[in-house]
């Protein structure tokens, strides 16, 4: 089963929002600075979200093979 691109993009987008909220909260708790927390919360999740999108697409390629492998 191949995951449609639109679904991967929607899932990636929702993950980005959650990640931004968590990253901002942690950075603010550590620094006490909203501007620094905002900068960290934008940069780190952006890089991680791009990596996640490619991870998700790569994982989808191997999932069907794993499900039909002998002995599974």
C-alpha positions in Angstrom: 0.0 0.0 0.0 1.5 3.3 -1.1 0.7 6.4 0.9 -0.6 9.2 -1.3 1.5 12.3 -1.5 -1.3 14.5 -0.2 -1.6 12.4 2.9 2.1 12.5 3.5 2.0 16.3 3.1 -0.9 16.7 5.5 0.7 14.4 8.0 4.0 16.3 7.7 2.2 19.6 8.1 0.4 18.5 11.3 3.6 17.1 12.7 5.3 20.5 12.0 2.7 22.4 14.0 3.0 20.1 17.0 6.8 20.1 16.7 6.8 24.0 16.6 4.7 24.2 19.8 6.9 21.7 21.6 10.1 23.3 20.5 9.0 26.8 21.4 7.8 25.6 24.9 11.1 23.8 25.6 13.3 26.6 24.3 11.3 29.2 26.3 11.4 27.2 29.4 15.2 26.9 29.1 16.0 30.5 28.0 13.1 32.6 29.3 13.3 34.6 26.0 10.5 34.6 23.5 12.6 35.8 20.6 15.3 33.2 21.1 12.6 30.5 21.7 10.9 31.6 18.5 14.1 31.4 16.5 14.9 28.0 17.8 11.4 26.8 17.3 11.4 27.9 13.7 14.8 26.6 12.7 15.0 23.2 14.4 11.5 21.9 13.5 11.9 23.2 9.9 15.0 21.1 9.4 13.4 18.1 11.3 10.1 18.4 9.3 12.0 18.2 6.0 13.9 15.1 7.2 10.6 13.6 8.5 8.9 13.9 5.1 11.7 12.0 3.4 11.8 9.5 6.2 8.1 8.9 5.8 8.3 8.4 2.0 11.3 6.1 2.4 9.5 4.1 5.1 6.5 3.7 2.9 8.6 2.1 0.2 9.7 -0.7 2.6 6.5 -1.3 4.5 4.8 -3.4 1.8 8.0 -5.5 1.4 8.1 -6.1 5.1 4.5 -7.1 5.2 4.9 -9.7 2.5 8.3 -11.1 3.5 8.4 -14.8 4.1 8.1 -15.8 7.8 6.2 -12.6 8.8 
